[in-house]
Amino acid sequence: MIDIQNRPNPCAVCRHEYTSIHTETLSGKKIYICESCLDAAEYNFIFVCLHCGKAHVIHKMRLIRTVQDKNLKQAYIQCMDRQIIQGINRCVSCDPEKILHYMHPKALEC
């Protein structure tokens, strides 16, 4: 969505461009995305951490090859022709232990 009355803010992905193109992820929390990063979303899945703001860009085919869960892999395959910029609650940079616990809950149980 383009908000004419809104001041341009830095892009959440590249941090170089200023844009007014944004989406609201949580109530009042906006993620700004520039045109070039929107174009990059054709070939990459872009994940923006809503906690620290760090963006993680992963090539679509690389992600699909590495995902082991069949349902998740099928969902990503269905999204190949879409521009996806997804907000995530936490990333590896924010809380690596919590991410590892989420990914391998049985391995961390003692």
Jmol script that loads the backbone (N, CA, C; Angstrom):
load data "model"
ATOM      1  N   MET A   1       0.838  -1.161   0.000  1.00  0.00           N
ATOM      2  CA  MET A   1       0.000   0.000   0.000  1.00  0.00           C
ATOM      3  C   MET A   1       0.892   1.235   0.000  1.00  0.00           C
ATOM      4  N   ILE A   2       0.546   2.242  -0.769  1.00  0.00           N
ATOM      5  CA  ILE A   2       1.280   3.494  -0.791  1.00  0.00           C
ATOM      6  C   ILE A   2       0.495   4.521   0.005  1.00  0.00           C
ATOM      7  N   ASP A   3       1.133   5.083   0.998  1.00  0.00           N
ATOM      8  CA  ASP A   3       0.518   6.071   1.865  1.00  0.00           C
ATOM      9  C   ASP A   3       1.137   7.424   1.545  1.00  0.00           C
ATOM     10  N   ILE A   4       0.425   8.283   0.852  1.00  0.00           N
ATOM     11  CA  ILE A   4       0.955   9.562   0.398  1.00  0.00           C
ATOM     12  C   ILE A   4       1.255  10.493   1.568  1.00  0.00           C
ATOM     13  N   GLN A   5       0.460  10.438   2.615  1.00  0.00           N
ATOM     14  CA  GLN A   5       0.645  11.328   3.754  1.00  0.00           C
ATOM     15  C   GLN A   5       1.760  10.865   4.686  1.00  0.00           C
ATOM     16  N   ASN A   6       2.222   9.667   4.501  1.00  0.00           N
ATOM     17  CA  ASN A   6       3.252   9.115   5.367  1.00  0.00           C
ATOM     18  C   ASN A   6       4.634   9.518   4.858  1.00  0.00           C
ATOM     19  N   ARG A   7       5.537   9.846   5.765  1.00  0.00           N
ATOM     20  CA  ARG A   7       6.914  10.158   5.406  1.00  0.00           C
ATOM     21  C   ARG A   7       7.627   8.892   4.957  1.00  0.00           C
ATOM     22  N   PRO A   8       8.512   8.998   3.971  1.00  0.00           N
ATOM     23  CA  PRO A   8       9.291   7.818   3.577  1.00  0.00           C
ATOM     24  C   PRO A   8      10.176   7.348   4.732  1.00  0.00           C
ATOM     25  N   ASN A   9      10.286   6.051   4.883  1.00  0.00           N
ATOM     26  CA  ASN A   9      11.109   5.420   5.906  1.00  0.00           C
ATOM     27  C   ASN A   9      12.090   4.478   5.230  1.00  0.00           C
ATOM     28  N   PRO A  10      13.166   4.099   5.925  1.00  0.00           N
ATOM     29  CA  PRO A  10      14.126   3.176   5.300  1.00  0.00           C
ATOM     30  C   PRO A  10      13.505   1.807   5.063  1.00  0.00           C
ATOM     31  N   CYS A  11      13.910   1.191   3.976  1.00  0.00           N
ATOM     32  CA  CYS A  11      13.451  -0.149   3.627  1.00  0.00           C
ATOM     33  C   CYS A  11      13.913  -1.130   4.707  1.00  0.00           C
ATOM     34  N   ALA A  12      13.030  -2.018   5.127  1.00  0.00           N
ATOM     35  CA  ALA A  12      13.342  -2.991   6.179  1.00  0.00           C
ATOM     36  C   ALA A  12      14.318  -4.062   5.702  1.00  0.00           C
ATOM     37  N   VAL A  13      14.473  -4.218   4.391  1.00  0.00           N
ATOM     38  CA  VAL A  13      15.342  -5.261   3.861  1.00  0.00           C
ATOM     39  C   VAL A  13      16.740  -4.719   3.571  1.00  0.00           C
ATOM     40  N   CYS A  14      16.842  -3.716   2.708  1.00  0.00           N
ATOM     41  CA  CYS A  14      18.169  -3.224   2.298  1.00  0.00           C
ATOM     42  C   CYS A  14      18.685  -2.075   3.158  1.00  0.00           C
ATOM     43  N   ARG A  15      17.822  -1.335   3.801  1.00  0.00           N
ATOM     44  CA  ARG A  15      18.164  -0.193   4.674  1.00  0.00           C
ATOM     45  C   ARG A  15      18.803   0.973   3.922  1.00  0.00           C
ATOM     46  N   HIS A  16      18.848   0.937   2.566  1.00  0.00           N
ATOM     47  CA  HIS A  16      19.460   2.015   1.791  1.00  0.00           C
ATOM     48  C   HIS A  16      18.413   2.945   1.186  1.00  0.00           C
ATOM     49  N   GLU A  17      17.367   2.386   0.674  1.00  0.00           N
ATOM     50  CA  GLU A  17      16.319   3.162   0.012  1.00  0.00           C
ATOM     51  C   GLU A  17      15.300   3.651   1.038  1.00  0.00           C
ATOM     52  N   TYR A  18      14.697   4.790   0.741  1.00  0.00           N
ATOM     53  CA  TYR A  18      13.584   5.297   1.543  1.00  0.00           C
ATOM     54  C   TYR A  18      12.321   5.151   0.724  1.00  0.00           C
ATOM     55  N   THR A  19      11.260   4.688   1.370  1.00  0.00           N
ATOM     56  CA  THR A  19      10.020   4.408   0.658  1.00  0.00           C
ATOM     57  C   THR A  19       8.816   4.648   1.561  1.00  0.00           C
ATOM     58  N   SER A  20       7.670   4.831   0.926  1.00  0.00           N
ATOM     59  CA  SER A  20       6.432   4.910   1.692  1.00  0.00           C
ATOM     60  C   SER A  20       5.573   3.660   1.467  1.00  0.00           C
ATOM     61  N   ILE A  21       6.095   2.705   0.676  1.00  0.00           N
ATOM     62  CA  ILE A  21       5.394   1.439   0.449  1.00  0.00           C
ATOM     63  C   ILE A  21       5.562   0.594   1.707  1.00  0.00           C
ATOM     64  N   HIS A  22       4.470   0.181   2.296  1.00  0.00           N
ATOM     65  CA  HIS A  22       4.554  -0.565   3.550  1.00  0.00           C
ATOM     66  C   HIS A  22       3.382  -1.519   3.709  1.00  0.00           C
ATOM     67  N   THR A  23       3.525  -2.369   4.681  1.00  0.00           N
ATOM     68  CA  THR A  23       2.430  -3.222   5.119  1.00  0.00           C
ATOM     69  C   THR A  23       2.415  -3.195   6.635  1.00  0.00           C
ATOM     70  N   GLU A  24       1.245  -3.380   7.201  1.00  0.00           N
ATOM     71  CA  GLU A  24       1.117  -3.385   8.653  1.00  0.00           C
ATOM     72  C   GLU A  24       1.116  -4.834   9.124  1.00  0.00           C
ATOM     73  N   THR A  25       2.125  -5.211   9.910  1.00  0.00           N
ATOM     74  CA  THR A  25       2.245  -6.593  10.365  1.00  0.00           C
ATOM     75  C   THR A  25       1.480  -6.827  11.653  1.00  0.00           C
ATOM     76  N   LEU A  26       1.701  -5.994  12.616  1.00  0.00           N
ATOM     77  CA  LEU A  26       0.952  -6.026  13.868  1.00  0.00           C
ATOM     78  C   LEU A  26       0.219  -4.701  13.964  1.00  0.00           C
ATOM     79  N   SER A  27      -0.663  -4.576  14.908  1.00  0.00           N
ATOM     80  CA  SER A  27      -1.392  -3.333  15.061  1.00  0.00           C
ATOM     81  C   SER A  27      -0.418  -2.173  15.282  1.00  0.00           C
ATOM     82  N   GLY A  28      -0.324  -1.300  14.294  1.00  0.00           N
ATOM     83  CA  GLY A  28       0.556  -0.143  14.390  1.00  0.00           C
ATOM     84  C   GLY A  28       1.982  -0.381  13.977  1.00  0.00           C
ATOM     85  N   LYS A  29       2.400  -1.619  13.742  1.00  0.00           N
ATOM     86  CA  LYS A  29       3.783  -1.945  13.343  1.00  0.00           C
ATOM     87  C   LYS A  29       3.824  -2.072  11.823  1.00  0.00           C
ATOM     88  N   LYS A  30       4.608  -1.214  11.184  1.00  0.00           N
ATOM     89  CA  LYS A  30       4.695  -1.208   9.726  1.00  0.00           C
ATOM     90  C   LYS A  30       6.076  -1.655   9.272  1.00  0.00           C
ATOM     91  N   ILE A  31       6.107  -2.390   8.163  1.00  0.00           N
ATOM     92  CA  ILE A  31       7.348  -2.783   7.502  1.00  0.00           C
ATOM     93  C   ILE A  31       7.369  -2.080   6.161  1.00  0.00           C
ATOM     94  N   TYR A  32       8.433  -1.314   5.917  1.00  0.00           N
ATOM     95  CA  TYR A  32       8.588  -0.573   4.670  1.00  0.00           C
ATOM     96  C   TYR A  32       9.491  -1.352   3.724  1.00  0.00           C
ATOM     97  N   ILE A  33       9.053  -1.469   2.459  1.00  0.00           N
ATOM     98  CA  ILE A  33       9.782  -2.239   1.458  1.00  0.00           C
ATOM     99  C   ILE A  33       9.919  -1.391   0.191  1.00  0.00           C
ATOM    100  N   CYS A  34      11.148  -1.239  -0.298  1.00  0.00           N
ATOM    101  CA  CYS A  34      11.379  -0.448  -1.513  1.00  0.00           C
ATOM    102  C   CYS A  34      11.085  -1.287  -2.767  1.00  0.00           C
ATOM    103  N   GLU A  35      11.048  -0.603  -3.901  1.00  0.00           N
ATOM    104  CA  GLU A  35      10.733  -1.265  -5.177  1.00  0.00           C
ATOM    105  C   GLU A  35      11.753  -2.342  -5.534  1.00  0.00           C
ATOM    106  N   SER A  36      13.040  -2.070  -5.326  1.00  0.00           N
ATOM    107  CA  SER A  36      14.059  -3.055  -5.710  1.00  0.00           C
ATOM    108  C   SER A  36      13.976  -4.309  -4.839  1.00  0.00           C
ATOM    109  N   CYS A  37      13.631  -4.166  -3.565  1.00  0.00           N
ATOM    110  CA  CYS A  37      13.478  -5.343  -2.702  1.00  0.00           C
ATOM    111  C   CYS A  37      12.201  -6.099  -3.045  1.00  0.00           C
ATOM    112  N   LEU A  38      11.174  -5.379  -3.480  1.00  0.00           N
ATOM    113  CA  LEU A  38       9.971  -6.068  -3.964  1.00  0.00           C
ATOM    114  C   LEU A  38      10.304  -6.896  -5.200  1.00  0.00           C
ATOM    115  N   ASP A  39      11.129  -6.337  -6.084  1.00  0.00           N
ATOM    116  CA  ASP A  39      11.565  -7.093  -7.267  1.00  0.00           C
ATOM    117  C   ASP A  39      12.404  -8.298  -6.872  1.00  0.00           C
ATOM    118  N   ALA A  40      13.244  -8.152  -5.850  1.00  0.00           N
ATOM    119  CA  ALA A  40      14.079  -9.266  -5.381  1.00  0.00           C
ATOM    120  C   ALA A  40      13.235 -10.386  -4.794  1.00  0.00           C
ATOM    121  N   ALA A  41      12.037 -10.056  -4.334  1.00  0.00           N
ATOM    122  CA  ALA A  41      11.149 -11.063  -3.745  1.00  0.00           C
ATOM    123  C   ALA A  41      10.587 -12.021  -4.802  1.00  0.00           C
ATOM    124  N   GLU A  42      10.799 -11.729  -6.081  1.00  0.00           N
ATOM    125  CA  GLU A  42      10.377 -12.667  -7.118  1.00  0.00           C
ATOM    126  C   GLU A  42      11.221 -13.940  -7.077  1.00  0.00           C
ATOM    127  N   TYR A  43      12.500 -13.798  -6.724  1.00  0.00           N
ATOM    128  CA  TYR A  43      13.434 -14.926  -6.750  1.00  0.00           C
ATOM    129  C   TYR A  43      13.877 -15.384  -5.367  1.00  0.00           C
ATOM    130  N   ASN A  44      13.499 -14.628  -4.340  1.00  0.00           N
ATOM    131  CA  ASN A  44      13.922 -14.930  -2.973  1.00  0.00           C
ATOM    132  C   ASN A  44      12.743 -14.874  -2.015  1.00  0.00           C
ATOM    133  N   PHE A  45      12.813 -15.685  -0.970  1.00  0.00           N
ATOM    134  CA  PHE A  45      11.899 -15.527   0.152  1.00  0.00           C
ATOM    135  C   PHE A  45      12.587 -14.563   1.107  1.00  0.00           C
ATOM    136  N   ILE A  46      11.874 -13.553   1.556  1.00  0.00           N
ATOM    137  CA  ILE A  46      12.445 -12.557   2.454  1.00  0.00           C
ATOM    138  C   ILE A  46      11.703 -12.639   3.782  1.00  0.00           C
ATOM    139  N   PHE A  47      12.457 -12.857   4.848  1.00  0.00           N
ATOM    140  CA  PHE A  47      11.900 -12.937   6.197  1.00  0.00           C
ATOM    141  C   PHE A  47      12.411 -11.746   6.993  1.00  0.00           C
ATOM    142  N   VAL A  48      11.515 -10.957   7.577  1.00  0.00           N
ATOM    143  CA  VAL A  48      11.889  -9.795   8.381  1.00  0.00           C
ATOM    144  C   VAL A  48      11.534 -10.089   9.834  1.00  0.00           C
ATOM    145  N   CYS A  49      12.532 -10.029  10.710  1.00  0.00           N
ATOM    146  CA  CYS A  49      12.307 -10.274  12.131  1.00  0.00           C
ATOM    147  C   CYS A  49      11.570  -9.083  12.729  1.00  0.00           C
ATOM    148  N   LEU A  50      10.431  -9.322  13.334  1.00  0.00           N
ATOM    149  CA  LEU A  50       9.645  -8.251  13.929  1.00  0.00           C
ATOM    150  C   LEU A  50      10.219  -7.800  15.263  1.00  0.00           C
ATOM    151  N   HIS A  51      11.154  -8.561  15.817  1.00  0.00           N
ATOM    152  CA  HIS A  51      11.766  -8.199  17.097  1.00  0.00           C
ATOM    153  C   HIS A  51      12.968  -7.273  16.898  1.00  0.00           C
ATOM    154  N   CYS A  52      13.928  -7.685  16.066  1.00  0.00           N
ATOM    155  CA  CYS A  52      15.145  -6.879  15.877  1.00  0.00           C
ATOM    156  C   CYS A  52      15.157  -6.113  14.558  1.00  0.00           C
ATOM    157  N   GLY A  53      14.303  -6.496  13.609  1.00  0.00           N
ATOM    158  CA  GLY A  53      14.239  -5.804  12.333  1.00  0.00           C
ATOM    159  C   GLY A  53      15.186  -6.322  11.274  1.00  0.00           C
ATOM    160  N   LYS A  54      15.983  -7.337  11.596  1.00  0.00           N
ATOM    161  CA  LYS A  54      16.934  -7.884  10.632  1.00  0.00           C
ATOM    162  C   LYS A  54      16.199  -8.657   9.539  1.00  0.00           C
ATOM    163  N   ALA A  55      16.652  -8.495   8.302  1.00  0.00           N
ATOM    164  CA  ALA A  55      16.040  -9.191   7.173  1.00  0.00           C
ATOM    165  C   ALA A  55      16.914 -10.372   6.770  1.00  0.00           C
ATOM    166  N   HIS A  56      16.268 -11.491   6.478  1.00  0.00           N
ATOM    167  CA  HIS A  56      16.951 -12.695   6.014  1.00  0.00           C
ATOM    168  C   HIS A  56      16.432 -13.002   4.614  1.00  0.00           C
ATOM    169  N   VAL A  57      17.330 -13.007   3.636  1.00  0.00           N
ATOM    170  CA  VAL A  57      16.970 -13.237   2.235  1.00  0.00           C
ATOM    171  C   VAL A  57      17.536 -14.589   1.828  1.00  0.00           C
ATOM    172  N   ILE A  58      16.645 -15.482   1.376  1.00  0.00           N
ATOM    173  CA  ILE A  58      17.046 -16.836   0.983  1.00  0.00           C
ATOM    174  C   ILE A  58      16.471 -17.127  -0.395  1.00  0.00           C
ATOM    175  N   HIS A  59      17.334 -17.574  -1.311  1.00  0.00           N
ATOM    176  CA  HIS A  59      16.880 -17.910  -2.665  1.00  0.00           C
ATOM    177  C   HIS A  59      15.810 -18.999  -2.574  1.00  0.00           C
ATOM    178  N   LYS A  60      14.764 -18.861  -3.365  1.00  0.00           N
ATOM    179  CA  LYS A  60      13.609 -19.766  -3.277  1.00  0.00           C
ATOM    180  C   LYS A  60      13.990 -21.224  -3.495  1.00  0.00           C
ATOM    181  N   MET A  61      14.769 -21.514  -4.538  1.00  0.00           N
ATOM    182  CA  MET A  61      15.119 -22.909  -4.819  1.00  0.00           C
ATOM    183  C   MET A  61      16.018 -23.489  -3.731  1.00  0.00           C
ATOM    184  N   ARG A  62      16.897 -22.683  -3.167  1.00  0.00           N
ATOM    185  CA  ARG A  62      17.777 -23.165  -2.092  1.00  0.00           C
ATOM    186  C   ARG A  62      16.950 -23.543  -0.864  1.00  0.00           C
ATOM    187  N   LEU A  63      15.980 -22.700  -0.522  1.00  0.00           N
ATOM    188  CA  LEU A  63      15.137 -22.991   0.629  1.00  0.00           C
ATOM    189  C   LEU A  63      14.295 -24.246   0.404  1.00  0.00           C
ATOM    190  N   ILE A  64      13.736 -24.373  -0.779  1.00  0.00           N
ATOM    191  CA  ILE A  64      12.900 -25.536  -1.080  1.00  0.00           C
ATOM    192  C   ILE A  64      13.716 -26.822  -1.037  1.00  0.00           C
ATOM    193  N   ARG A  65      14.959 -26.778  -1.513  1.00  0.00           N
ATOM    194  CA  ARG A  65      15.809 -27.978  -1.475  1.00  0.00           C
ATOM    195  C   ARG A  65      16.175 -28.380  -0.049  1.00  0.00           C
ATOM    196  N   THR A  66      16.299 -27.407   0.853  1.00  0.00           N
ATOM    197  CA  THR A  66      16.765 -27.719   2.200  1.00  0.00           C
ATOM    198  C   THR A  66      15.649 -28.051   3.184  1.00  0.00           C
ATOM    199  N   VAL A  67      14.418 -27.675   2.893  1.00  0.00           N
ATOM    200  CA  VAL A  67      13.307 -27.946   3.815  1.00  0.00           C
ATOM    201  C   VAL A  67      12.992 -29.434   3.811  1.00  0.00           C
ATOM    202  N   GLN A  68      12.906 -30.026   4.988  1.00  0.00           N
ATOM    203  CA  GLN A  68      12.639 -31.455   5.114  1.00  0.00           C
ATOM    204  C   GLN A  68      11.145 -31.771   5.272  1.00  0.00           C
ATOM    205  N   ASP A  69      10.410 -30.878   5.920  1.00  0.00           N
ATOM    206  CA  ASP A  69       8.977 -31.087   6.159  1.00  0.00           C
ATOM    207  C   ASP A  69       8.225 -31.047   4.825  1.00  0.00           C
ATOM    208  N   LYS A  70       7.516 -32.127   4.496  1.00  0.00           N
ATOM    209  CA  LYS A  70       6.841 -32.238   3.199  1.00  0.00           C
ATOM    210  C   LYS A  70       5.752 -31.185   3.025  1.00  0.00           C
ATOM    211  N   ASN A  71       4.988 -30.918   4.073  1.00  0.00           N
ATOM    212  CA  ASN A  71       3.912 -29.931   3.973  1.00  0.00           C
ATOM    213  C   ASN A  71       4.463 -28.517   3.776  1.00  0.00           C
ATOM    214  N   LEU A  72       5.504 -28.191   4.498  1.00  0.00           N
ATOM    215  CA  LEU A  72       6.127 -26.876   4.361  1.00  0.00           C
ATOM    216  C   LEU A  72       6.768 -26.729   2.980  1.00  0.00           C
ATOM    217  N   LYS A  73       7.398 -27.796   2.513  1.00  0.00           N
ATOM    218  CA  LYS A  73       8.009 -27.773   1.183  1.00  0.00           C
ATOM    219  C   LYS A  73       6.941 -27.544   0.116  1.00  0.00           C
ATOM    220  N   GLN A  74       5.809 -28.228   0.244  1.00  0.00           N
ATOM    221  CA  GLN A  74       4.715 -28.066  -0.717  1.00  0.00           C
ATOM    222  C   GLN A  74       4.167 -26.631  -0.679  1.00  0.00           C
ATOM    223  N   ALA A  75       4.070 -26.051   0.511  1.00  0.00           N
ATOM    224  CA  ALA A  75       3.588 -24.669   0.635  1.00  0.00           C
ATOM    225  C   ALA A  75       4.547 -23.703  -0.057  1.00  0.00           C
ATOM    226  N   TYR A  76       5.860 -23.897   0.139  1.00  0.00           N
ATOM    227  CA  TYR A  76       6.836 -23.033  -0.512  1.00  0.00           C
ATOM    228  C   TYR A  76       6.817 -23.211  -2.028  1.00  0.00           C
ATOM    229  N   ILE A  77       6.617 -24.428  -2.508  1.00  0.00           N
ATOM    230  CA  ILE A  77       6.542 -24.673  -3.946  1.00  0.00           C
ATOM    231  C   ILE A  77       5.345 -23.935  -4.543  1.00  0.00           C
ATOM    232  N   GLN A  78       4.235 -23.930  -3.834  1.00  0.00           N
ATOM    233  CA  GLN A  78       3.046 -23.233  -4.321  1.00  0.00           C
ATOM    234  C   GLN A  78       3.234 -21.719  -4.350  1.00  0.00           C
ATOM    235  N   CYS A  79       4.198 -21.215  -3.587  1.00  0.00           N
ATOM    236  CA  CYS A  79       4.466 -19.772  -3.525  1.00  0.00           C
ATOM    237  C   CYS A  79       5.606 -19.344  -4.431  1.00  0.00           C
ATOM    238  N   MET A  80       6.071 -20.203  -5.316  1.00  0.00           N
ATOM    239  CA  MET A  80       7.221 -19.893  -6.168  1.00  0.00           C
ATOM    240  C   MET A  80       6.984 -18.665  -7.049  1.00  0.00           C
ATOM    241  N   ASP A  81       5.768 -18.481  -7.534  1.00  0.00           N
ATOM    242  CA  ASP A  81       5.502 -17.371  -8.454  1.00  0.00           C
ATOM    243  C   ASP A  81       4.979 -16.118  -7.744  1.00  0.00           C
ATOM    244  N   ARG A  82       5.037 -16.104  -6.413  1.00  0.00           N
ATOM    245  CA  ARG A  82       4.557 -14.956  -5.642  1.00  0.00           C
ATOM    246  C   ARG A  82       5.714 -14.216  -4.984  1.00  0.00           C
ATOM    247  N   GLN A  83       5.497 -12.944  -4.756  1.00  0.00           N
ATOM    248  CA  GLN A  83       6.468 -12.143  -4.020  1.00  0.00           C
ATOM    249  C   GLN A  83       6.114 -12.243  -2.538  1.00  0.00           C
ATOM    250  N   ILE A  84       6.951 -12.930  -1.777  1.00  0.00           N
ATOM    251  CA  ILE A  84       6.660 -13.164  -0.366  1.00  0.00           C
ATOM    252  C   ILE A  84       7.688 -12.452   0.504  1.00  0.00           C
ATOM    253  N   ILE A  85       7.206 -11.563   1.342  1.00  0.00           N
ATOM    254  CA  ILE A  85       8.014 -10.946   2.380  1.00  0.00           C
ATOM    255  C   ILE A  85       7.261 -11.215   3.670  1.00  0.00           C
ATOM    256  N   GLN A  86       7.839 -12.063   4.499  1.00  0.00           N
ATOM    257  CA  GLN A  86       7.130 -12.591   5.657  1.00  0.00           C
ATOM    258  C   GLN A  86       7.746 -12.047   6.941  1.00  0.00           C
ATOM    259  N   GLY A  87       6.894 -11.620   7.849  1.00  0.00           N
ATOM    260  CA  GLY A  87       7.343 -11.198   9.171  1.00  0.00           C
ATOM    261  C   GLY A  87       7.435 -12.406  10.086  1.00  0.00           C
ATOM    262  N   ILE A  88       8.529 -12.507  10.822  1.00  0.00           N
ATOM    263  CA  ILE A  88       8.691 -13.594  11.786  1.00  0.00           C
ATOM    264  C   ILE A  88       8.896 -12.984  13.167  1.00  0.00           C
ATOM    265  N   ASN A  89       8.460 -13.695  14.196  1.00  0.00           N
ATOM    266  CA  ASN A  89       8.531 -13.160  15.564  1.00  0.00           C
ATOM    267  C   ASN A  89       9.955 -13.023  16.074  1.00  0.00           C
ATOM    268  N   ARG A  90      10.782 -14.014  15.870  1.00  0.00           N
ATOM    269  CA  ARG A  90      12.180 -14.010  16.333  1.00  0.00           C
ATOM    270  C   ARG A  90      13.042 -14.644  15.257  1.00  0.00           C
ATOM    271  N   CYS A  91      14.288 -14.198  15.207  1.00  0.00           N
ATOM    272  CA  CYS A  91      15.229 -14.799  14.264  1.00  0.00           C
ATOM    273  C   CYS A  91      16.405 -15.392  15.046  1.00  0.00           C
ATOM    274  N   VAL A  92      17.305 -16.019  14.345  1.00  0.00           N
ATOM    275  CA  VAL A  92      18.461 -16.643  14.974  1.00  0.00           C
ATOM    276  C   VAL A  92      19.336 -15.591  15.656  1.00  0.00           C
ATOM    277  N   SER A  93      19.424 -14.402  15.100  1.00  0.00           N
ATOM    278  CA  SER A  93      20.230 -13.339  15.700  1.00  0.00           C
ATOM    279  C   SER A  93      19.674 -12.885  17.046  1.00  0.00           C
ATOM    280  N   CYS A  94      18.362 -12.874  17.190  1.00  0.00           N
ATOM    281  CA  CYS A  94      17.720 -12.408  18.432  1.00  0.00           C
ATOM    282  C   CYS A  94      17.892 -13.401  19.575  1.00  0.00           C
ATOM    283  N   ASP A  95      17.534 -14.639  19.313  1.00  0.00           N
ATOM    284  CA  ASP A  95      17.502 -15.631  20.378  1.00  0.00           C
ATOM    285  C   ASP A  95      17.825 -17.009  19.811  1.00  0.00           C
ATOM    286  N   PRO A  96      19.116 -17.319  19.596  1.00  0.00           N
ATOM    287  CA  PRO A  96      19.480 -18.597  18.973  1.00  0.00           C
ATOM    288  C   PRO A  96      19.050 -19.815  19.774  1.00  0.00           C
ATOM    289  N   GLU A  97      19.080 -19.726  21.102  1.00  0.00           N
ATOM    290  CA  GLU A  97      18.683 -20.878  21.912  1.00  0.00           C
ATOM    291  C   GLU A  97      17.205 -21.202  21.744  1.00  0.00           C
ATOM    292  N   LYS A  98      16.372 -20.175  21.693  1.00  0.00           N
ATOM    293  CA  LYS A  98      14.937 -20.406  21.524  1.00  0.00           C
ATOM    294  C   LYS A  98      14.646 -20.985  20.145  1.00  0.00           C
ATOM    295  N   ILE A  99      15.367 -20.512  19.118  1.00  0.00           N
ATOM    296  CA  ILE A  99      15.192 -21.048  17.771  1.00  0.00           C
ATOM    297  C   ILE A  99      15.610 -22.515  17.741  1.00  0.00           C
ATOM    298  N   LEU A 100      16.740 -22.849  18.348  1.00  0.00           N
ATOM    299  CA  LEU A 100      17.178 -24.243  18.388  1.00  0.00           C
ATOM    300  C   LEU A 100      16.183 -25.111  19.140  1.00  0.00           C
ATOM    301  N   HIS A 101      15.631 -24.580  20.219  1.00  0.00           N
ATOM    302  CA  HIS A 101      14.628 -25.334  20.978  1.00  0.00           C
ATOM    303  C   HIS A 101      13.369 -25.559  20.132  1.00  0.00           C
ATOM    304  N   TYR A 102      12.997 -24.562  19.363  1.00  0.00           N
ATOM    305  CA  TYR A 102      11.835 -24.687  18.490  1.00  0.00           C
ATOM    306  C   TYR A 102      12.090 -25.704  17.375  1.00  0.00           C
ATOM    307  N   MET A 103      13.295 -25.660  16.817  1.00  0.00           N
ATOM    308  CA  MET A 103      13.618 -26.546  15.700  1.00  0.00           C
ATOM    309  C   MET A 103      13.847 -27.986  16.141  1.00  0.00           C
ATOM    310  N   HIS A 104      14.465 -28.184  17.319  1.00  0.00           N
ATOM    311  CA  HIS A 104      14.797 -29.519  17.799  1.00  0.00           C
ATOM    312  C   HIS A 104      14.413 -29.657  19.286  1.00  0.00           C
ATOM    313  N   PRO A 105      13.116 -29.644  19.605  1.00  0.00           N
ATOM    314  CA  PRO A 105      12.732 -29.665  21.017  1.00  0.00           C
ATOM    315  C   PRO A 105      13.169 -30.950  21.733  1.00  0.00           C
ATOM    316  N   LYS A 106      13.215 -32.073  21.059  1.00  0.00           N
ATOM    317  CA  LYS A 106      13.610 -33.326  21.695  1.00  0.00           C
ATOM    318  C   LYS A 106      15.098 -33.353  22.001  1.00  0.00           C
ATOM    319  N   ALA A 107      15.907 -32.715  21.138  1.00  0.00           N
ATOM    320  CA  ALA A 107      17.362 -32.737  21.329  1.00  0.00           C
ATOM    321  C   ALA A 107      17.802 -31.941  22.535  1.00  0.00           C
ATOM    322  N   LEU A 108      17.021 -30.950  22.957  1.00  0.00           N
ATOM    323  CA  LEU A 108      17.410 -30.118  24.078  1.00  0.00           C
ATOM    324  C   LEU A 108      16.869 -30.609  25.407  1.00  0.00           C
ATOM    325  N   GLU A 109      15.982 -31.600  25.374  1.00  0.00           N
ATOM    326  CA  GLU A 109      15.448 -32.134  26.637  1.00  0.00           C
ATOM    327  C   GLU A 109      16.488 -33.004  27.321  1.00  0.00           C
ATOM    328  N   CYS A 110      16.649 -32.818  28.622  1.00  0.00           N
ATOM    329  CA  CYS A 110      17.611 -33.623  29.369  1.00  0.00           C
ATOM    330  C   CYS A 110      16.887 -34.526  30.365  1.00  0.00           C
TER     331      CYS A 110
END
end "model"
wireframe off; spacefill off
backbone 0.3
color backbone group
